[in-house]
Amino acid sequence: MEIEQQSSNQTHLTVGYDEKLPPLQSFLYGLQHVFVSNVWLDPIFVAAMVGMPLALASNIVNAIFLAAGFVTLIQATKLVRLPIVQGPSAAFDSLMISAGKANGLAAAGGGILLSAIIVFILSITGLIGRLRVLFTPVISGTVIFVVGVALSGFTLSEFLGGASGSPTFATVTTLSMSIPTTLIVLFLSTFGRKKWRSFAFLIALIAGDIIATLLGQTHFSQIGTKAWFGLPHFLPYGHLTFKWDSFVMFFVAYIVAVIEAMGVYQAGAEMIQVNLDSRRIRNGFAGESIGSIISTLIGGFPTTAYGQNVGLLRLTGVASRFPVIVAGIIFLILGFVPKAGAILALTPDPVVGGIFLPAAASLIFTGISILTKMERSDVNFTIAGLSILLAIALPSYFSGVKGPIGTFLSNSVLVGTITAFLLQFILITVPGWFGKKETT
C-alpha cells in the first residue's frame, strides 16, 4: 500500500519541492498559495464577530499578515523546509471570539503567550519530536480529515452567501459567482495540462472576479479608505494578564494546533517524498511558537501550518517551496501596506468559497489516504469513526452554551482531536502497559 501511494504521489507532482522556477511562475504560484490559505479571511472573520473598532480590526489583520509572512519565510528556507504556508489556526477562532466579546483579549494573549513559550521549550529540547510516536496514522488521518470537515462549513458559508435567511443566501447572483469558480478549479485540476492545471486556482480566481465585477459585486471604494503604510501596535489590547481558566483553554487549543500541524507536516512530507525526521519537527515547532509569540505581542493569534495549501499541492502538482517563499514575502507586504490587503478583500465571499471548496475536499481526501495506512483493526476503526462522528455532530448541540465547556465542545477540531487521543490512550496505550494487544 505504501509503495503504491508513493508511486502515485511521484507521478502526480509536476514540480519537485526543491525545484527552482522562473520568477514570474514563482510569483503566480505564490499568489495562489496566498488566496487558497485563509490567512487574510480568518482575522477579518474574528474581528467582525467580536465587533472590533476599525483601528483594532485593521491591527489584527496587519499583525497576522506579518506573523504569517515571517514564519512562512523562515520555515520554508531554514527550519522545517517544506512547501507549507503558515497562518492563524482555526482552533483559536471561537476562543478569540468569546474572549473578545467578554473584553478578555488581554487574558487571551497571556494564555497564548505562555502556551507558545512552553511549546518553544518542548521544541528546542527535542521533547516535542519524541511525541511523534503518538501520531499514528489513525490520529494523523483523523485530525486532517476533521480539519477538512471544519473548513467545509466555513467554505460552504462563503460559497452559498451566508446562512439560511441571509439576504444573499443561495441567490442567483451568489451562485453565479461561486459555482463557475469551483467548476473551473475542478475542470483544470482534473483535465488541465501543464500550466493550465498548475494555475487552476489563479485562473478560477480571475474568472470569478470578472464575473463579480460584471454583476456589480466588486466594491473598489474599500481601497481608498486604507492607508499606504501601517504597522501593528505593540500590546494593542493593553498589558497581558494571566487567568488560569483562560490559559487552560488556550493551551488545549494550542496543543490541538500542534497536532494539526504535525498532521500537515506528515501529509506534506509524504506527498513530496521527504523524510520527516525529529530535526525537522523540532525546527518546525520552534518556528511556529516564535511566530505565535510575535503575533500575540502585536495583537494577532497563533500561527500554524495550513492544511489548505497541502490540498493545493495535490491538486496542482506544484510542490516547490520557492512559491511558498514568495507567498511569505507577499504576506509581509500585505502586513506593511494595508491598501494592498484591501485589494485582496475585493474578492467577494462566493468567489472565495468557490476556490476554497476543492481545497477543503482535497484535504478530506488526504486524511482518508492517511487513514488507509492504519492497521485495520476494530480498535482503530472505533477511534477514527467515533472521533469523526463526534467532531461532526457534537458541536451543533453546544453552539449556544456559554463558558469554557461550550467554547470547547462547539469547536469541531478540538472535539475530534482530543477524542482521538483519549480513545487511543484508553484503548491502545493503557492495555499495552498490561501486555494486552488489541484484537483485529
Salt bridges, closest charged atoms under 4 A:
ASP18 OD1 - ARG321 NE 2.83
GLU270 OE2 - LYS373 NZ 2.84
